[in-house]
Structures are given as C-alpha cells and as structure tokens.
Amino acid sequence: MPEWLLAVAAVAAAYLLGSFPAGYLLGRLRGINMLEQGSGRTGGTNVLRSAGPVAALVTGVLDVGKGALAVWLASQMTDYTAVQVLAGAAAILGHNHSIFLQFRGGAGVGTSLGALGAIYLPAALGLLVLLLLVIAITRYASIGSLTVITLMPVVLLVLALTGVLSLAYVSYGLLAWALIVYAHRPNIRRLIAGTERRLGGSKHTPS
C-alpha cells in the first residue's frame, strides 16, 4: 500500500477511534442520555455529575486509551512523525465531534493526554498529576483542563529543545491546545462571568 494511503488511513482510523462515545454509552447503561444532562457533553466531568464516579472513571480510562491507541496505531502504520501528530489531533477531534453522536461529544482533555502518552509517557503522566492537583485545589474541572492544555505545547517545546523529542511534536501540542480551548469556549465565558459550576457545587448556584 502506498505510504500516503497508509497515512490517510491512520488519520481516519484515529478520528473513528476518537469518535467512540464511551461516556455516552456508559450513561445509556444507566438509563441516562448524557447529551441531555448537565453540560450535554460525554466526557468524564459530565459523566461524574450525571452517572457517578465509577462510570466517570471508566469513561476517563477509555477516553485516554483511545487517544493513546490512535497515535500508537499511526506509529505502526507509518514512520512519519507528522502522521502521529495528525492522528493525535484527529482523535481529539473525533472525541469532541463524534460521527456517532451527530458531531457532539466531550472536550478532549483525556484523549489529548492519551495521545501525548503514546508520544512521551512521562510528559503525559506529569500533566495528568497537574490536572488532578489543579482540580482538587480550585474544584473547577475547566481550569484544570485549560491549565494543562496550555502547558502541553510548552512541555513539548522544552523536550524538543533538550533533544528528547522531535520538534515536530510541538505542533501536536498546538493543535491539541486549539481544539480544546475551542471546546471550552462556554466554560471560559462562565469563568469570566463567575457562573462556572464547581465540582460538587449546586446546579443552581454560580461558582
């Protein structure tokens, strides 16, 4: 098979993997339509609020896993770093705009960390710890997500400048940042207005 066709297939497969609606399906198992609950998203935060911690944990693991699998599969299909970069971005795009949910989905943070894990696991683990710390301190999932995704391209740039990774991987961090900040536009507006809901906060009380 021609190399270019393998590259196209790898990116398409990454999008389909990203589109797998783990949170939506787990909600359905509980009789809950995640698209009609809370934020209407299928990621771990909305699943936690709507279906409980066990479903949220499983959702998080699956969302991370599909990002990692997308990049790993791309690395097996072609040696081009650019294809891995595009596969990671395609997995996030699929998660946020799933073809199986009429192009709705989550916000992509877990999937972005999974893809980063396939690129360089220590960086992904470090950012995951930071994500959990920021959420624990602020009780805002959105602040944790925006902090981590903003630092991701910076971390990749440092790794590139120190010779750990190819400079091309910085473009993955930038693409992930753009996709996830775009998905968080409603959260950013609520944070500015002071109405963003904290984890564990009342649905009716601005936070």
C-alpha positions as CSV (number, residue, x, y, z in Angstrom):
1,M,0.0,0.0,0.0
2,P,1.4,3.5,-0.9
3,E,2.8,5.4,2.1
4,W,0.3,8.3,1.5
5,L,-2.6,6.0,1.7
6,L,-1.4,4.5,4.9
7,A,-1.1,8.0,6.3
8,V,-4.7,8.8,5.3
9,A,-5.9,5.5,6.8
10,A,-4.1,6.1,10.0
11,V,-5.6,9.6,10.5
12,A,-9.1,8.3,9.5
13,A,-8.8,5.5,12.0
14,A,-7.7,7.9,14.7
15,Y,-10.8,10.0,14.1
16,L,-13.0,7.0,14.3
17,L,-11.3,5.8,17.5
18,G,-11.7,9.2,19.0
19,S,-15.4,9.2,18.0
20,F,-16.1,6.1,20.1
21,P,-18.6,7.6,22.6
22,A,-17.5,5.9,25.8
23,G,-19.2,8.3,28.2
24,Y,-22.5,8.3,26.2
25,L,-22.7,4.5,26.1
26,L,-21.9,4.2,29.9
27,G,-24.6,6.8,30.5
28,R,-27.1,4.8,28.4
29,L,-26.3,1.7,30.5
30,R,-27.5,3.7,33.5
31,G,-30.6,4.9,31.6
32,I,-29.1,8.4,31.2
33,N,-28.7,10.4,27.9
34,M,-25.5,12.4,28.5
35,L,-26.4,14.7,25.7
36,E,-29.4,15.9,27.6
37,Q,-27.7,16.1,31.1
38,G,-25.7,18.9,32.6
39,S,-23.3,20.4,30.0
40,G,-24.5,17.9,27.3
41,R,-21.0,16.6,26.9
42,T,-19.8,13.0,27.1
43,G,-16.6,13.5,28.9
44,G,-15.6,12.4,32.4
45,T,-16.8,15.6,34.3
46,N,-20.3,15.4,33.0
47,V,-20.5,11.7,33.5
48,L,-19.3,12.2,37.1
49,R,-22.1,14.6,37.8
50,S,-24.8,12.6,35.9
51,A,-23.9,9.0,36.3
52,G,-21.5,8.8,39.3
53,P,-17.8,8.2,40.0
54,V,-17.5,4.6,38.7
55,A,-18.9,5.5,35.3
56,A,-16.7,8.6,35.2
57,L,-13.6,6.6,36.0
58,V,-14.3,4.1,33.2
59,T,-15.1,6.9,30.8
60,G,-11.8,8.6,31.7
61,V,-9.8,5.4,31.1
62,L,-11.4,4.7,27.8
63,D,-11.1,8.3,26.6
64,V,-7.3,8.3,27.5
65,G,-7.0,4.9,25.9
66,K,-8.4,5.8,22.6
67,G,-6.1,8.7,22.2
68,A,-3.1,6.5,23.0
69,L,-4.3,3.8,20.7
70,A,-4.8,6.3,17.8
71,V,-1.2,7.5,18.0
72,W,0.3,4.1,18.6
73,L,-1.6,2.7,15.6
74,A,-0.3,5.6,13.4
75,S,3.2,4.8,14.5
76,Q,2.8,1.2,13.4
77,M,1.4,2.2,10.0
78,T,4.0,4.8,9.1
79,D,7.3,6.2,10.3
80,Y,6.3,9.8,9.7
81,T,6.1,11.9,12.8
82,A,3.6,14.2,11.1
83,V,1.1,11.3,10.8
84,Q,1.3,10.7,14.5
85,V,0.7,14.4,15.2
86,L,-2.3,14.4,12.9
87,A,-3.6,11.2,14.4
88,G,-3.5,12.6,17.9
89,A,-5.3,15.7,16.7
90,A,-7.9,13.6,14.8
91,A,-8.6,11.5,17.9
92,I,-9.3,14.7,19.9
93,L,-11.5,16.0,17.0
94,G,-13.4,12.7,16.9
95,H,-13.9,12.8,20.7
96,N,-15.2,16.4,20.6
97,H,-17.3,15.9,17.4
98,S,-18.2,12.2,17.2
99,I,-19.6,11.0,14.0
100,F,-21.7,8.6,16.0
101,L,-23.3,11.4,18.0
102,Q,-24.1,13.9,15.2
103,F,-20.8,15.5,15.8
104,R,-21.3,16.2,19.5
105,G,-19.0,14.8,22.2
106,G,-16.7,15.9,25.0
107,A,-13.9,18.5,25.5
108,G,-11.0,16.3,24.6
109,V,-8.6,16.6,27.5
110,G,-8.4,12.9,28.4
111,T,-8.0,11.9,24.8
112,S,-5.2,14.6,24.3
113,L,-3.3,13.2,27.3
114,G,-3.7,9.7,26.0
115,A,-2.2,10.7,22.6
116,L,0.6,12.5,24.4
117,G,1.2,9.3,26.4
118,A,1.9,7.4,23.2
119,I,4.3,10.2,22.2
120,Y,6.1,10.5,25.5
121,L,4.6,8.9,28.6
122,P,6.4,10.9,31.3
123,A,5.1,14.1,30.0
124,A,1.5,12.8,29.9
125,L,1.8,11.5,33.5
126,G,3.2,14.7,34.8
127,L,0.4,16.7,33.2
128,L,-2.2,14.3,34.5
129,V,-0.9,14.8,38.0
130,L,-1.0,18.6,37.5
131,L,-4.6,18.3,36.1
132,L,-5.8,16.5,39.2
133,L,-4.0,18.9,41.5
134,V,-5.5,22.0,39.9
135,I,-8.9,20.5,40.0
136,A,-8.5,19.4,43.6
137,I,-7.4,22.9,44.6
138,T,-9.8,25.0,42.6
139,R,-12.7,22.5,42.2
140,Y,-13.0,23.7,38.6
141,A,-12.5,21.0,36.0
142,S,-12.3,23.6,33.3
143,I,-9.5,25.5,35.0
144,G,-7.5,22.3,35.4
145,S,-8.1,21.4,31.7
146,L,-7.2,24.8,30.4
147,T,-4.1,24.9,32.5
148,V,-2.8,21.5,31.4
149,I,-3.6,22.0,27.7
150,T,-1.9,25.4,27.7
151,L,1.2,23.9,29.2
152,M,1.3,20.9,26.8
153,P,2.9,22.7,23.9
154,V,5.4,24.4,26.3
155,V,6.4,21.0,27.7
156,L,6.8,19.6,24.2
157,L,8.9,22.5,23.2
158,V,11.2,22.1,26.2
159,L,11.5,18.4,25.3
160,A,12.3,19.2,21.7
161,L,14.9,21.8,22.7
162,T,16.6,19.4,25.0
163,G,16.8,16.7,22.3
164,V,14.3,14.3,23.9
165,L,11.6,14.6,21.1
166,S,11.5,15.8,17.6
167,L,10.4,19.5,17.2
168,A,7.6,18.3,15.0
169,Y,5.7,17.1,18.1
170,V,5.3,20.7,19.3
171,S,2.7,21.0,16.5
172,Y,0.7,18.3,18.3
173,G,0.6,20.4,21.4
174,L,-0.5,23.4,19.5
175,L,-3.3,21.6,17.6
176,A,-4.5,20.0,20.9
177,W,-4.5,23.4,22.5
178,A,-6.5,24.9,19.7
179,L,-9.1,22.1,19.7
180,I,-9.6,22.0,23.4
181,V,-9.7,25.8,24.0
182,Y,-12.3,25.9,21.2
183,A,-14.3,23.3,23.0
184,H,-14.0,25.2,26.3
185,R,-15.5,28.4,25.0
186,P,-18.7,28.1,27.1
187,N,-16.6,27.3,30.2
188,I,-14.4,30.3,29.6
189,R,-17.4,32.6,29.3
190,R,-18.8,31.2,32.5
191,L,-15.5,31.6,34.3
192,I,-15.3,35.2,33.3
193,A,-18.9,35.7,34.4
194,G,-18.4,33.9,37.7
195,T,-21.1,31.3,36.9
196,E,-18.9,28.2,36.2
197,R,-20.1,25.3,38.3
198,R,-17.5,23.8,40.7
199,L,-17.2,20.0,41.1
200,G,-19.7,19.1,43.8
201,G,-21.4,22.5,43.6
202,S,-25.1,23.2,43.3
203,K,-26.6,23.3,39.8
204,H,-28.3,26.5,40.7
205,T,-25.5,28.4,42.4
206,P,-23.0,30.3,40.4
207,S,-19.5,29.2,41.2
